[in-house]
Amino acid sequence: MLRGCTNISSLAKPTSHPPPPLPSPAFLSLLPLSSLSPPPPPSSPPPSSYHTYTQSQFFSLLRATTSRTSTNRIHALIITSGHTSSTTADPFLTNALITAYSRCHSLSSARRLFDKTPHRDLVTWNSILAAHASLSSSSSSSSEKEREACEHFLEGFRLFRLLRVSPLSQAINKLSLAPVLKLCLISGRVVAAEALHGYAVRIGLGRDGFVSGALVNIYAKFGRVRAARALFDEMPGSEKDAVLWNVMVKAFMRMGLEEDAFALFVEFHHSGLRPDDLSVSCVFTGSLGDVHDESSNDFVEQFRAYATKLFLHDKVSDVYSWNKKLSDYNRAGDHFSAAECFLEMNRSKVGRDGVTLIVCLAAVSGINDSELGQQIHCMAVKLGLDLDVTVANSLINMYSKTGCLGVALKVFASMEERDLVSWNSVITSCAQSGLEEESVTFYLGLLDDNFRPDHYTLASVLRACSSLTAGFSLGEEIHVYAFKTGIIADNFVSTALIDVYSRAGRMEEAELLLQSKDGFDLASWNAMMFGYITSNDSCKALKLFNIMHIRGERSDEITIATAAKACGCLVDLEQGRQIHGHALKLGFDLDLCVGVSILDMYIKCGEMGDAHNVFQTIPLPDDVAWTAIISGCVENGEEDLALSIYHRMRQSDIPPDEYTFATLIKASSCLTALEQGRQIHANVIKLDCASDTYVGTSLIDMYAKCGNIEDSYRLFRRIGLENIALWNAMMVGLAQHGHGCEALKLFKDMKLLGIKPDRVTFVGVLSACSHSGLISEAYVYFHSMHQDHGIQPEIEHYSCLVDALGRAGRVQEAEKLIASMPFKASASMYRALLGACRVLGDSETGKRVASKLLDLEPFDSAAYVLLSNIYAAGNQWGQMVDARKGMMRKNVKKDPGFSWIDVKNKLHLFVVDDRSHPQADMIYEKVEDLITRIKKEGYVPDTDYVLLDVEEEEKERALYYHSEKLAIAFGLIVTSPSTVVRVIKNLRVCGDCHNAIKHISQVETSSLYIANVFKKTLEMEDFKALIPKLICLGASPTKKKISTKRPKPPGVRKGKL
């Protein structure tokens, strides 16, 4: 039962649920769509508490926020609620916003707000000065810290000078001087501090304890101990606290003035203040340890004995003081300081109790330091406190939040006593870590332990139910229990129930639950929108969003992301752009979830330019964002760009997942980029993704499409033989390579192993029959689909059968098959049949087929070209001219044919009669040599493929320099013997080239592989202008795409021929 998983983040359940009057900033942070229903922390109220807030309520929110995202959101709410504008601003809220941005380490946002504030009061100036002071030491490295401290000092001092010359100069107080003095302390500007000291004396603040204390600290830290002591002595005794005494004593010790330090320490004791153990640890232990000579050692021992006598006091009181300090740090959200304070407490040898450990474990969860958490766990075991239920619950919470869910479950299993919080913690942790089945198992264990579930329990287990296929029945049982006990009135439970019903497609029940809620509840409406999308009713999701917008209800990131997803499902670009604009207006466009949803929407709408722009605005893309833009490029025919983006992804240290790899492999196969495919395969193995079926299928398909059927078959045998997708990919690959008999044998082997074929299997089987001319077998397999396997033939299967009949010359039979289909024929089916008519020279059937093809696709250039070729092959020149004129009247342009070859990751592209290549002379000599040699082997040029009314000799010469022959000649020149020369062409290889290539493979030792890739193309004008640049300059191909029938050449890297 106690199955666990390490490195999974989770949220532990709080112990109470008092709804506060205001939404906390934690609620304003983005939750993923799958997290609509979990119960939030105690500070997070129901979403229904959103309303128009007052000034004091906004102020409370700003005081509590610690997140930049939450502060941005509150700022947006303040603007939209009318509290501030470009011409007027609420000074009270403006000052609070500057302070909040400073607390969130967003000085740029604070400074922009300050610069845009039309009317600044003294508090505004003090707030921006304090912001510069508080962020002046945020850098991680010492060099960076010094640089930023200097920058903040200069800018802070500049602002202070502006304040001095402003109308508010007479109102400058100690709060104005304090941040500037802090900047002097951090940056080491003692001279500037002295100048400020003089200015403070001049305006009557020289004896102020706040200012004097800051100056004493600066003088003491940088060796001006006499000046520090003089200023310290002038201060009233009531202004001297323990910290200032410690500063002075430490300064004297650091300067080697032990006697002065001792005298000052005695004064410290007689002043009535009593330093605590932290003071002793920080000030005395470290400082006195640096004294080495004998006389000084005697003094040190005397000093330490005196200090020990002073600081022996009740340990219980000490623990209470430390615990209070730790709790104060945690309440302020300063978990790092809490952890540091605990380490100091540990060094001071003060005892620890259960409260200490609970508070420290909460701090560890806040800073995500599992190593420190393990040390505290060991301490709890040593002190015997690990058996305490509350401490154990805190350990479960800590381990869950620091990505050690497996350890958390072990702690739970080892507990001798458990309470409801213990069960809630593991139930919630599993649900939010994707272990839904374990979450449900723990819920059933809770019931067996005779605990009564509360609203936290139900909200968490309902979340698990919504993600489980078989969880709906349990969700209904929980619904009944929640109704009987009245827990259904809890907002989070009812929202979780809406999520369960909507994900199960039970939208009527979800709508009833939504209607039963009092007032508007944003989380519930978000769940309904997502439910409509999962129920394939995106129109209703958008209607719900529009209702929210019309009623003026507030949206959050989940709302915008869900609405964008609905637009993508509907391919509704217009409303998608409106939602994108709405996201920009609300300031949600930089949110990762929103950005990915809008990115996906543009991809599904085919607007890749906008998609790339959105991707560039995502500050820190995660693996989902990278995968989305890569798959979008592949889906929209930008495979070369997809591979380029993949290299950027690797540089960003984001590891690809299985789906990313499968998409990249598909891009390589579309480009027939074998070497890049191999590199991706190596990364697949390196990241241990090779066992994924989707990745394995893509690799088998890639190797086959790139002409390496041997590696494809070896990989198929190595991966495993149980998944039908792998068999399908292998059969299709064998069929495409003309190994129809081997593909059919594979099909028989598959059946012997008991693997049940599917519809894709029969596409491969029928394709194998087509490529091998096995018409009788094709009919047998076609009829067996329904009779033996219960699979209804679809249009893809009819297309394979039509292609088989066409290849066998049985075009009339194929035409009858098309007429008898239960489907409307596709354009590709007619195109294949028209190609068969071209081979047979059947102009009558070709004319009928071309007419039907043009009815489906009036601007398909292939129909006109094939029909005119049929006429030309039959010497029907008049009809050919008529076909060409019809093509010109409709402004249909013939797709240009070109071939390319990849040599050492450099692409070389050729067109017919192409002489622009730098090695053109050698290429043409090689072609002439090849033609001479293959003629001796029986090659006879097939001049029927020259569609010109010219002499026979001219026709023969015209055949020599087709693009594929030029590419093959170049490949044979630049590659070593016995290597594989792979040439790719965007159009079908003509019959003469097909025959010539077979003869070339007999006279050359190198193996030849020629493939057709039918994808997008360039405009003819762009293509003509592009070819010389591709060959001579290595420029990247233009991104302008018009037709969707043929391929553009893959990207050519800059600077390479």
N, C-alpha and C positions, 0 to 999 in steps of 0.2 A: 504493500500500500504506500509506503513512504518512498516513492521514487522522487529523485531530486535532479537538479541541473545546476551546474555552476555558471557563474558569470551571467546571471539574468537579473536585471533590475526589477524591483518590486516596491510596492507601497504597503506598509503595515497599517492595520486599522487603528484608528483612535479609540480611546476608551469611552468617550461620551460624544453626544451630538447636540449640543445646545445651539440652535441657529442664531447667529448674531444679527444685529439690525442692519449691518452693511456687508456687501460682498467684499471678501478679502482680496488682495492682489493675487493670491495664489489661484483663486478661481479665474482671474482674468488671463492666466497663462493658457496656452493652447494645449488641448487634449487631442489625441488621435481619434479618428472616426470610430475606431473599435472601442473607445473608452468613454462612450457617452453615459454609461450607466453606473460606474463604480462610485461608492460613497467617498466623498472628499474628506480632507482633514477637518478637524473641528472648526478651524477658522474660515472654512468655505461654506457659505450658505446655499440654499437652493437658488437656482438661476432665476426663479421668479421674483427675487428681490431686486431685480434691476428696475429702476425708475428714474425720474429726473431728480438728481441729487442737489442738495443745498450746498452752500459754500462750506459749512462746517463738516458735512459728510465727505466732500471731496478732500478736505484737509486731513480728515482721519485716514482716508485711503492713502494719501500721499505719505503720511507719516509711517504707515505700516509697510509700504511696498519696498522690496529689495531687488526687484527684477527690472531690467531695462525695458523688456517687452511690456510688462504691466504698467510701468510709468508712461510709456508711449501711449498705451491704450487709455489710461486715465486722462492724459493730456488731450487725446482726441475727444473724449467724452466732455471735457471742460469746454473745448472749442464748440462742439456741436450743441452743447446746452446753452450757449450764449453768454457764458461767464467771461469770455475774452474774445477779441477780434484783432484785426490788423491795426485798428485805430484806437481802441480802448482795451484795457486789460485790468483785471482784478488784481491789485498789488499783493493782496493777501495770498491768493492762489499762485501768482507768479513766483513769489518768494519761496513758497512751499515746493513748487515744481523744480526750481533751481536746486534746492536742497536735496530733493528726491533724485534728480539726475546725478548729482554729485555722489550720493550714497550708492548709486548703481554704477559708478565709475564711467559715466558718460559726460565727460567735461565738454565735449563738442556740442552736445544737445543743450547743456546748461548755458554755454556761451552764446549759442544761436538765440536762445530764448531771451537772454539778457540784452543782446544787441537789438532785438526786435521790440523790446519793451519801450513804449513811448514815454512813459512817466515813471522814473525810478525814484524810490525813496531810499533812505539810509539802509533799511533792511535788505533791499535788493542789492545794493553795493556790498554789504557785509556778506550776503549769501554767495555771491560770485567769488569774492575773495576767499571765503571759506572753502569753496569748491576747488579752487586752485591749490589751496594748502592741503586739503584732504587727499588729493590725487597725485601729490608731488613725489610719492615714494612707491608707486604701484608697479614699477618695472621689476623684472625678475633678476636680471644680472646686475652686478655692481656698476659696470660701465654705463649700462642703459639707465640705471637709477640716477647716476650722477648727471647724465645728459638731460634727462627729463626734469630732474630737480632744478637744474639751471634754467631750462626753458620756462618752467612754472614760476620760478622766482622772478625772472625778467618780466614775464607777462603780468604776474601779480603785482609787482612793484609799479609797473606802468599803469595798471588800473588804480592803484592807490594814489599815484600822482594825479591822475584825472579826477579822482574824488576830492583831493585837496584843493583843486582849482574850480570845483563845481560849486553851485549855490549851497550844497549840503556840507561844505567844509567846516562850518561852525558847529555842526552837529556830530562830528566824528567822535566816537566813544571807544571804550576798551574792546568792544566786539569788532571794531574796524581794525584795530591795531593787532589783535591776537593772531589772525591768520597770516598777516604779513610777517610777524615775528616768528611764526612757525616755519614760514618759507625760509627765513634767515637761518633758523636752526638746522633745517634739513640740507640746505645748500651750503652751509658753512660760511655765510656772509656776515662775519662779526662786525665789520666796519659799517655795514648797512644797519645792523642792529643798534650800534652806538648812535647812528644818526636818528633812528627811530626813538631811542631813549631820550635824546635831546628834544625831539619834537613832542614827546609825551610830557616831559617836564614843562615845556612851553605852553601846552594847552591844559595844564592842570591835572594830568594823569600820571605824573611821575611817582606818586606814592600809592597809586592804585595797586592792590594786592595781585590782581589778575595780570596786569602788565609787568609789575615788578617780578612776579614769579617766573614769567616767561623769559625775562631778561636774565635773571639769575641762572636759569637752566642753560641759556645760550653761553653766558660768560663761563660757567662752570665746565661745560662740555668742551669748550675750545681753549682751556688753559688760563683764562682770565680769572683765576681764583680770588685774587685780592679784590678786583672789582666786583666779583660775585659776592664775596663776604661783606664788603662795604654796603652793597645794595640790600643784602639779606639782613644785615643788622638794622638798617633803617626801616625795615618792614615791621608793622605791628605784629605782636605775637599771635593775634587771632587770624592773621593772614597766612601763617606758616603751617602747612600741613605736613604729614609724615613723608609724603613724596618729596617735598622740597628739602626737608632735612636730609633725607637719604641722598638726594642729588649732591648736596654740599659735602657730606661725609665722603661719598664716593669720589668726588672731585679732588679732595685733599689727599685721599689715599693714592689716587692715580698719579698725583704730582710728587709722591714720596714724602708728604708732610704728615707723618704718622701722629705726632704729638698734637698738632692742630686738629687732626681728625678725631683723636681720642677726646680732646677738650670739647669739641663740637658735639660728639656723641653723648657726653655727660650732660651738656646743655639740652640736648634732645630729650634725654630721659627726664630731666627736671622740669621740662616745659609742660608736663602734664599729658603729653602724647605718648602712646605706647605702640611702637612698631610691631607688626605681626611677624609670623615666621617667614612670609614671603619677602619682607624687607630684609630680614637677616640673610636669607638665602641669596638674594640678588645683590645686596650691597656688601656684606662682610665676607662671606665665604670665598667668592671669586676674587675679590680685590686683595684681600690679605694674603692669599696664596701666592702672590707674586713677590713677596718680600723674602730675601735670602740671607742677608748677613746676620751674624750672631746676635748683636744688640737688638736688631730689629726683630729677630725671632722671639727674644724674651718679651718684647713689647707686644708682639702678636699674641703670644700665649696669654699674657695678662688681659689683653683686649678681648680675646675669645672667652676667657673665664668670666669676665664681667658681663659680656653679652649673654652668655648661657644663664647666668644668675638672673638677669633681667627678663629673659624670655621663657622661663619655666612657668607654664600656666595650664589651665584645664584643657585637656585634649579634646573633650567633647565640644567645648566652645569653639576650638580651632576647626574641627570638622564642619560644624554648622556654618562658620564664616566662609570656609572654602566652598561649601555646597551652594551657599547663597550667591557667591561671586560667579560660580559656574552657571547657575540658573540665570543670572542676570545676562551673561553673555549669550546664552541660548535664546532667551526671550528677545534680545536685540538682533538676533540673526547672525551674530558674529561667532560662528562655530569654530573658526580657526583660533580665535583668541581663547575660546573655552578649552580647546584641546591643548593649547600652549599652557594655559593656567593649570590644567590637570597635570601636565608634565612637571610643572614647577611644584605643585602640591606633592607629587610623588617624590621629588628630590628633597623636599623639606622634611620627609619622614613623618608627616602627619598621618594619622590613621584614616582609613577609608571605610565608609559604610555602604549599605545598599543604595541609598539616595545618590551618593557620589557616582557609583557605577552607572546608575540609570541615566543621570544627567550627562555623563561623559559619553555613554553609548549614543545618546541623541545627537551630541556634537559630532561624533564619528560618522553617523549617518549623513549629517549635513555636509561634511567635507569628503565623503566617499573614500575613507581611508580604512580598508579592510584589515591592513596589517596592524594598525593601532587597535582596531576592534578586537583582533585575536589576542593581543597582549592584555587588553582589559578582561577578555574572557578567561585567560589563564589566571589573572589576578582574582577574578571571582571564584574560580575553582580553588585557589590557594586559601582564600578567606572563607571558603565554605558558603559563599553567597550564591553560587550557581543553582542551588536547590530552591532558592526563593522564587516564587512564581512571577513576581513583578520583574525581577532581574532577568529571568529566563525569557519573559515576553520581550523585554528590551533587546536581548541578544538576538531573538528571532527577527525583530524589526530591523536591527542593525545589519545582520547578515543578508537579509532580503534586499535592503536598499543598496548595499555595496556589491551586489552581483554574486553573492555566494548563497544562492537559494538552497543548494544541496546541504550545506552546513546548517542553515536555518532549520531544515527539516530534521536533521540529526539532533539538534538541540531539542526540538519539539518531541521527538521520539524518546529522548532520555529523561523527560520531565516526569517526576513521580506524581506531581499534582498539576492539574491544568484548570484554568478558568475559561470563561467565554472569550476573553480577550485573546487567549492563546489560540483557541480554535479560529477566531476571526482573522488572526494574523496570518496563519498558514493558508486559510481559504482565500484570502485576498491576494497574498503573495503569489500563489499558484495561478489564480485567475489572471492577474496582470502580467504574468511571465509566460503566458501561452500554454500553461499546463492545466487545461480546462478539466480533463478527466480526473486528475489528482485533486483539483479543487472540489469537484463534486464528491469524490471519495471521502475527503475530509469532512464535507458537510454531512454526509451520511454517518460518519463516525461521531460527529457532534450530537446527532440525534440519538445514536446508540448510547452515548454517555449521559443521556437524560438532561441535556442543556436545551433551553428554549432559545431559538434563534432571535436575534434582534434585527433592527433595520440595517445595521452594517453587514450582518451575516447574509441577509436576503439579497441586498444589493450586489454583493460580491459574487454569490453563487449564481445569481441571475445573469451576471455578465458571462460567467463560464457557460451557462446554458445557451446563451445566444450564439456562442461560437461552436457549439457541438451540434452535429446533425441529429443525434438522438436525445438532445437535451430539452426539446420542446415539451415533452410530457412532464418532466420534472418542473419545468417552468410553470406549467398549468397548475400543478400541485402547490407550488409555492404561492401562486396567485390566490388560490383558495385559502391557504393558511394566512396570507397577509390580509385578506378580506375579513376573515373571522376574527383575527386579533386586532384589527384596526391599524396595522402597520402600513397598509396600503396608502394611508394618508400621508406617509412620509414621501417627500418629493422625489428623493433618489430611488426609492423602491418603485414608485409608479413609473418613473422614467426608464428604469431598467426593464420593467415589464413591457413597456412600449417597444423597447429595443428587441426584446425576445420575440414578441409577436410580429413585428415588422420584418425581422430577419427570416422568420419562418414563412413569410408571405401571407400571414393572416392580418391583412391590413384593416379589415372591418373591426376586429377586436382592438387593434391598435388605435383606430380612430375613436372608438368608444372610450378608451382609457384617456385619450387626449382631451375629449370633450368633458370628461368628468373632473378634470383639473381646474382649480380655481385660478382664473387669470392666465396671463401668458407665461409660458415656461420655455425658455430658449432651448435647453437641452432636449426637452421632449419634442419640440418642433424639428430640431436637427435629426433626432432619431427617426421621426416620421419621414423626413426627406430622404434619408439614407435607405429607409425601408422601401420607399417607392422605387428607388433606383435598383435595389436588389431584386425587386419584383418586376423589373423591366417596364416600369411605368414612370419614366423620367419626366414626362409631361406634367404629371401631378406634383412631382417634386418641385418643378419650376413654378407651378401655380402656387404652391405653398410658400415658396420664397417671395413671389410677387405679392401675395397677401401680406406677408410680414412687412415688406417694403412699403406698401400702400398705407398700412396701419401705423407706420412709423416705429415699428418695433426694432429693437436693437439687434444687430447681427454680430457674431463673433467669427473667428477664423474657421471654425468647423462649418458654420453656415455658408461662408463664401466657398470653401473647398468643396462642399457637397453640391452647391449650385453649379459650380464650374464642371464638376464631374457629370452632372445631368446634361449640361450643354454639350459636353463631349460625346455622351451616349446618343444624343439626338442630332449630332453634327450641326448644331445651331450656332453658327459663328457670330451672328449679329448680337444675340443675347449674351453669348460668351464674352464678347468685347465689352458689353455694358457691365457685366459682373466684374471683369478685369478693372474697368474704370472705378467701379464701386469699391473694390479692394484697395486701389490706390488712394481713394478719398478717405477711407477709414484707416489707412496706414498699415494694412495687413499684407501688402504686396511683398514685403521682405520676409514674411513668415514662411518657413520651409514647406509646411503642409499645403498652404495656399499656393505657393509658387509652383509646387509639383502638380497640383490639380489644374491650374491654369495652363501650365506647360503641356500637360496631357490633353487638355481640351483643344489647344491649337494644333497639336499633332494629329488628333483624330479628325480635325477639320481640314487638314492638309496645308495649314499655314505655317510652313517650317521657318520662314523668316521671323515671324512673331514668336515662334517657339524658341528659336535661338536667342532672341532678345530677352525673353523672360528668363531663360536659363542663365544668361549673363548677369541678371540682377539678383539671383539667389546668392546670398553672401557665402554660405558654406554648404554646398550641395552634398547630400549624403548619397549612399549607394542607390537609393530609389530614384533620386533626381538624375544621376548619371545614367542609370539604366534606361530611364524614360526617354532622354534625349537621344541615346544611342539607338534604341529600338525605333524611335520616331524617324530617325534618319534612314534606317533600313526599310521601314514600311513605306517611305516616300521616295525610295530610289536613290538615296544619298549614301550609298555604302562606303565610298571612299572617305566621306566626311565622318561617318560613324567610326571607322578605324582611327582616324585622326583624333577624335574626341576620346577614344579609348586610351591613347597614349597620354593625353592630358589627365585622364582619370588616374592612371598609374602614378603620374608625377604628384598627384594630390594625396597619395597614400590612402586612397579609398579602395579596399579590395573588392574586385568584382565578385558577384555571386553566380550561381549556376545559370540563372536566367540571362544575366549579362553575357556570360560566355557563349551560351547558345545563340544569342542574337549576333554576337561578333562572328561566330563561326558561319552563320547564315550570310553575313555580309561578305566574308571571304569567299564563300561558295558562289555568291552572285557575281563577284568580280573575277572568279576563278583565280584568286590570288593564293596559290598553293603555299608559298613560303610564309606569307603572313598567317595563313591558317595553321601551319606547323608551329609557328611561334606562339600562337594562341593556345594550341594543344599543349605545348610545353608548360605554359602558365596554368592551364587546367590541371595538369598533373602536379605542379608545384603547390597549388592551393587545395589539393585533395578534392577536386570536383569531378574527377573522371568517372566516379561510380553513378553519377546522376544520369537517369535514362534520357532525359531531354538533351543533355550535353552529348551523350554518347551517340544518340540518333543523329544529331547535327553534325558530329565529326564524321560519321560514316557517309552521310550525304555530301559533306564538303569534299572529302577525298575522292568520292566517285565523280562529282561534278568537275573537279579539277583534273580529271584524267588519270588519277592514281587509284585504279580499282583494286590493285593488289593490296595496298595499305588499308583501303577501305575494308576489304574482306578479312585481313589479318586482325584489324581492330574489332570487327564484328565477332570473330571467334574468341577474342580475348575478353571482351566485355561480359559476355554471358548470353545464354540462349533462352531466357524465360520471358522476356518482354516482347510483345507483339510489334511495338514501334520499331525496334531494332531490326527485326525480320523484314518489316515493310520497307525500311530505308535500304536495306541490302538488296532486296529483290528489285526495287526500282532502279538502283544503281547498276546492277547487272544488266537489266533490260536496256537501259540507256547506252550501255557500252556494247550492245549487240550480243550479249551472252544470254539469250533468251532461254536456251535449254538449261543452263546452270540456274537461272532464276526459277524455272519451273521445278527443277530438282529440289531447290531450296524450299519451295512451297510444299512439296511432298514430305520433306524431312520435318518441316514445321508441324504438319498434321500428325506425323508419327510420334512426335513428342507430346502430343495432346494439347498444343496451343491452338486456340480457336481463332480462325481468321476474322478480320473485320472488313469494312468497306474499302479501307486504304489498301489492304492486302490484295484485293482483287483488281485495284487499279494497277498495281505492280505486275500481277499475273497477266492481265490483258495487255499491258504495255509490252511485256516480254513476248507474248504471242505475236503482237504487231511487228516488233522489230525482227522477229525470226521468221515471219511469213507463215506462222502456224494458224491458219484460218479455222480449220476444223476444230482444233483444240480451243481456240478462242471462243467459238460458239458453245462448246461443251462447258467451259468454265463459266461463261456468261449465264447459261441456263442453270448451272448448279448453284449459283449464288442464292437464289430464292428457294430452289427445290431442296438443297442439301444443308444450307446454312442459315436460311431464314433472313437473308439480307436482300432488301429490295434494290435492284439496280438504279443508280442515279445517273445524272447527265455525264459525270466523268467516265463512268463505265461505258456508256453509249459512245462517247467521244473516242475512247480507246478502240472500240470495235469498228467504228467508222474509219479511223486511221489505219487499222489493220486491213480493212477491205480496200481502201484507197491505195495502200502500198502494194497490194496484190493485184492492182489493176481492175478491181471489180467495183468501178465507180457507180454504175447503175444500181447495183445491189446496195451500195452504201447510201445512195440517194433514197432508195425505198426504205431503208432502215431509219433514216432521219424522218421520213414522212410518217412512219408508224410509231415514233417515240411518244410516250405520254408527257414529254416536256417540249417546250419551245427550244428549237436548236440554237446553240450559241454561235457567236461569230467565229470562235477558234475552230469549231467543228467544220463550218463552211470553208474556212481558210485552208484547213488541211485537205479537204476534198478538192478544192480548187487547185491546190498544188499537185494533187494526183492527176487531175485533168491536164495540167501543164506537162507532166512527164509523159502522159499517154498521147498528148496532142488531140484530146477530145474537145473540140471547140464547141460543139452543141451543148454537151453537159456543162462545160465550163461556163458558157454564157448564162445558163439557168442558175448555176450555183453563184456566179458573180453577182447576178441580179438580186438574189436573196441576201447575199452578204452585204451588198450596198444598201438594202432596205434596213438592215440592222445597224450598220455603221457607214453612213453616207460619205464620210471623209476618210475612209480607210484606203490608204495609198496602195496597200498590198493587193487589194481586189483589182484595181485598175492595172497594176503592173503585171500581175499574173495573167489577166485576161489578154492584155496586149502581147505578152510573151507567147501565149497559146496561138494567137493569130500570126505572130511573126514566125513561129516554128512551122506553121502550115503555109508560109508564104502568102498569107492573106494580108498584104500590106495595107490595103484600104481600110479594112476593119481595125487593124492595129492603129492607124492614124486616127480613126474615129474614137477609139478608146482613149488615146492620149489627149485628144481634144476635149473629150468629156471630163477628163481629169483636170485640164487647164481651166475649163469653164467654172469648175467648182473650187478653183484655187487649191487643189490638193497637191501636195509636193511629195515627190518620191523620196523615201528614206535613203540617205546615202549609205553605201556599204563600206565597211572598213574592218580591218583585222589588226590585232595587236599581240605583242609577245613581251613577256616579262623576263628580262635577263639581269640577274643580280639586283633585283628590286628596282630596276629602271625599265619603264614602259616605252616601247617603240611602236608607233602606230603607222599603218600603211593604208592607202587607198589605191584604186586601180590606176595603173600607169604612173605611180608616184615616183618622182625623181627628186624630191626635196630632202631626202635623208642624206646626211653627210657621207655615208658609204654607198650611195646609190650606184656608182659605177661597179663596185665589187658585187653588189646584190644582183644587178642585171647580168653580169658575166656568169654568176652562179646559176641564175635562172636558165640562161642559154645552155649552159653545160648540163643542167639537169634534164632539160627537154631533149637534148641530143642523146643522152644516155638512156632515158626511159623509152624513147622511140625505138631504140635497138631491142628493148625488152617487150615491144608489142604495143606501146601506147599510140593511140590514134586520136588526134584532137577532134572533139565532138563540136563541130561548127554550128550545130543546131542551137547552141546556147549563145550564139552571137546574133543579137536581134537587130542587125543592120542589113540593109539591102546593098551589100558590097561584094567584091570578088572573094572567092573561096580562100585565097592566100591571105588576104587582109583579115578575114574572119579568124583564120588560124593564128595569125600574129596577135590579134586582139585578145586571144585566150591566154597567151603566155604570161601576161603581167597583171592578172587578177591579184587582189590584195593578199589573199591567203598564200599564193605562191611566193610573193615578195617577202612576206613574213617568214615563211619556211626557209627560204634561201638565206635570209639574214640570220635566222637561228642556227642554221648549219654552219655559217661562217664563224660566228662568235662563240659557239659552244664546242666543247671537246667531243670527240667521237664517242659513240655508245651512250650518250646522254639522251634524255627525253626532251624533245622540242615540243612545247605546248603553245599552240596558236588559238586564239579566240576570235570569232567573227560575230558581228551583230546580226547578220542575215544568214539565211540558209546557204550552205555551200552548194555551188552549182554542180551539175552532173559531171562536167568535164574536169573540174578541179578535184572532185571526189575520186574520179578515175586516175587522174595524174598523181594524186597523193598516195594512192595504193602502190603505184609503180615506183614512186620515189622511195617509199619505205623498203622496197626490195633492193634498190641500188645503193642505199646509204645504210651505215651501221647504226645511226641514231634512230630511236623510236619516235614516231610522230603522233601527236594527239591534237585533233582539231575539234573544237566545240563551238556550238551556237549559243548565244545568250540573247534572249528576246526581252528587252526592257525599254527604257526611255531613250530618246534621241535628241539631237540638237537641231535647230533650224539650219537649213542648207547654207544660208549666208554666214551664220555663226561658224558652221562647220568648216567652210572653205577658208575663213579667216583664221581658224584655230589650228588647222593641220600644220602649217609651217612652224607655228610657235611650239606646238607639242613636240615636233621632231627636232627642231633646231635649237630652241631655247629652253625647252623643258618647262613651259608655263603650265599652271594648273588649268584644267578645263573650266569653261564658263558654266555658271549654274543655271542659265536659261534653259528651260525645258518646255517643249510644246507638245509633241506627240507622246502617246503612251503605248506605242507598239513595239519600238525597237530600242536598243540600249545606247546610252551615251558611253564613250570610252571611260574606263576608270581613271581616277586622278593620277596625273603624272607629277612627280615631285619636282619642286623648283630647283633649277640649276643642274638637272640631269638630263642627258639626251635620251 
